[in-house]
Amino acid sequence: MNWSYLGTALVIIVVIRLVKAYISNRWGPVLVPMLEKVFGTTKWEELVLQHVKKHAVAGDPDSVMQTFDNLCTTRKWTLKTAGKRGEMIDSVICDTKPQVCLEMGTSCGYTAVRIGRLLAPGARLLTLEPNPQLARVAEEMLQLAGLRDKVTVITADADDVIPHLTKKYDITDIDIVFLDYWKDSYIRDLKLIEEHGLLKNGFVVVTEQIGDSQDTDHTVEYNTGAEKFECILKPVDGDDTSVGRGGGHHRSS
């Protein structure tokens, strides 16, 4: 046996594994959303779904979340709405006691499970996911968590759904909007929601920061007719998830 060749082969294998791990950790959060748009469901979502189905307790949303968390920790995957961000979302739900929530960017359904488990009887979450394969994964995740009666997954883009929320889904007011997709669409979609009279006074927006400023407070303003809406975004514990409260108006009768 040529030990020099064997040693070289082992070094190559180690280097490949190190490079693969670096790319996964450094660029995974960037590449995964891009791949989702191009190719549909990635191995990541399918692997998560199968793992949760195997190890979580059916009908127990906390078990579904914990199983999801454990898998992501083991594989060093970044889960944007876990940890402090997840605790922030929990506190917003508990403090606001919303009747109607709208999430844009369902992905595999983790955040929808997190929100849905805290909703009061009769309250509901509508979550939008344009990728049909990802929407299917989310629906199965919510079914496993026992939350299909509280959470509705809508397979469509925001601009195709928002104008029809009242007629098709009997939505007249939205208490909380969760934005977790392409940042350049945030303001556009908030404007669209407002234009259809769906933002009630004191509505809450939970999102990542908009813009590149590193200041403590960020103000997003936009004009809609004669009214100006202002939303103050405050980072949570130095992270880039933010909660904003804004004014709104009801649709004229």
Secondary structure, DSSP 8 states (H G I E B T S, - for coil): --HHHHHHHHHHHHHHHHHHHHHHHHHHHHHHHHHHHHHSS-HHHHHHHHHHHHHS-TT-HHHHHHHHHHHHHHTT---TTSHHHHHHHHHHHHHH--SEEEEE--TTSHHHHHHHTT--TT-EEEEE-S-HHHHHHHHHHHHHHT-TTTEEEE-S-HHHHGGGHHHHH----EEEEEE-S-GGGHHHHHHHHHHTT-EEEEEEEEEE--SS--SS-EEEEEEETTEEEEEEEEESTTSSEEEEEE-------
